[in-house]
Amino acid sequence: MGSTSAVATAAVAFVGSHFLLSHPLRSRLVRATGEAGFQGVYSLIALLTFGWLILAYRQAPLTLPLWATGNGLWALATGVMLIASILLMGSLIRNPALPAGGRASSLPESARGVYAVTRHPMMWAFALWGLCHIAVFPVAKNIVVSAAIVVLALVGAALQDRKKERLQPDFWPAWESKTSYVPFAAIVAGRARLGGFGMHALLGGLVVWLGATWAHMPIAGWAAGIWRWL
């Protein structure tokens, strides 16, 4: 029988290996193995540590929830997960943070769509997923796994900003001036305007939201999202 501490150990390995390989160890490994070799090592370690995390989670006992989760909390989490799904799908197209990302010549005049909300829509989608799962399923092992995802996403996004400021000095600082790390902060400050969402973000996000919440029934055995009330 596993334990919550085993889940925590696996979570530290999963998150810690991502940070180590993405930042302090990356340049040395690239010099030693080449870019393709580094990507292979990175992917293998990510797969192994993620598999370890899943196995530890499955073997850990189900503890009592730390707080009650009524319909109000479920409704809030359901709405936030729709936003997260839109952010995720919107981040898949024209994302300056992706490896093939921005160049000074491609800097848009203003941030629109999910990038007006935050310059890290994919990372915030994962973070919101983690926060929602902590809120509605507050058992020890789930809190550990979800918190690990939140830390990986939000600390990773902040480290990505620092790295891109150094590697793309003609592009990333200018992009930062038009956007915000914290969702909606640039809109509130007047640096961006809400709007310009593509159908890949809105319709794609809706489809992912409906499909992912429905999948809780066959996978986890209980209903999530709007399916709780249908």
WOURLIN-V735312 format. One record per residue. N is the residue number from 1. PSI is psi as a letter, one per 30 degrees, with the letter a starting at -180 (NA if undefined). OMEGA is omega in whole degrees, -180 to 180 (NA if undefined). Layout:
BEGIN
N&PSI&OMEGA  N&PSI&OMEGA
END
This chain:
BEGIN
1&k&180  2&a&-179  3&l&177  4&e&179  5&e&177  6&e&176  7&e&-180  8&e&179  9&e&179  10&e&180  11&e&178  12&e&178  13&e&-179  14&e&-178  15&e&-177  16&e&180  17&e&176  18&e&-178  19&e&-179  20&e&-178  21&e&-178  22&f&-172  23&d&-172  24&e&-176  25&f&-172  26&e&-174  27&e&180  28&e&-180  29&e&178  30&e&178  31&e&-176  32&e&-172  33&f&-174  34&l&-178  35&e&-180  36&e&178  37&e&178  38&e&-180  39&e&177  40&e&178  41&e&-180  42&e&-178  43&e&-180  44&e&-180  45&e&178  46&e&-180  47&e&-179  48&e&-179  49&e&177  50&e&176  51&e&176  52&e&180  53&e&179  54&e&-180  55&e&179  56&e&179  57&e&-178  58&e&-177  59&f&-178  60&k&-180  61&l&177  62&j&-178  63&l&177  64&k&177  65&k&-177  66&f&176  67&l&180  68&k&179  69&j&180  70&a&-177  71&e&180  72&e&179  73&e&178  74&e&179  75&e&178  76&e&180  77&e&179  78&e&178  79&e&180  80&e&179  81&f&174  82&e&176  83&e&180  84&e&-180  85&e&177  86&e&178  87&e&-178  88&e&-177  89&e&178  90&f&-178  91&f&-174  92&f&-178  93&k&177  94&h&-180  95&j&-179  96&f&-178  97&f&180  98&l&-175  99&e&-180  100&g&-164  101&b&-159  102&l&170  103&l&-178  104&e&-178  105&f&-177  106&g&-178  107&j&180  108&l&-179  109&e&177  110&l&178  111&k&179  112&l&177  113&b&-177  114&f&-179  115&f&171  116&e&178  117&e&178  118&k&178  119&f&178  120&i&-176  121&e&-180  122&e&-180  123&e&179  124&f&175  125&e&178  126&e&180  127&e&179  128&e&174  129&e&-179  130&e&-179  131&e&179  132&e&-180  133&e&173  134&e&-176  135&e&-172  136&f&179  137&i&-171  138&h&173  139&l&-168  140&e&-174  141&e&179  142&e&177  143&e&-180  144&e&-178  145&e&-179  146&e&178  147&e&177  148&e&179  149&e&179  150&e&-180  151&e&-180  152&e&-177  153&e&-171  154&e&175  155&e&177  156&e&179  157&e&179  158&e&178  159&e&177  160&e&176  161&e&-178  162&e&-178  163&e&-177  164&f&173  165&e&-179  166&e&-174  167&f&-178  168&i&-174  169&f&179  170&f&-175  171&e&-167  172&e&177  173&e&178  174&e&178  175&e&177  176&e&-178  177&f&-179  178&f&-171  179&a&178  180&l&173  181&e&-179  182&k&-179  183&k&175  184&f&-178  185&e&180  186&e&179  187&e&178  188&e&-179  189&f&179  190&g&179  191&f&-180  192&l&179  193&k&177  194&k&179  195&l&178  196&g&179  197&k&177  198&l&179  199&f&177  200&e&178  201&e&-174  202&e&-179  203&e&178  204&e&178  205&e&179  206&e&-180  207&e&179  208&e&180  209&e&179  210&e&-178  211&e&-177  212&e&180  213&e&176  214&e&-176  215&f&177  216&f&-177  217&e&179  218&f&-176  219&e&-175  220&f&179  221&g&176  222&l&-173  223&k&177  224&l&179  225&b&-178  226&f&-179  227&f&175  228&f&-175  229&g&-179  230&NA&NA
END
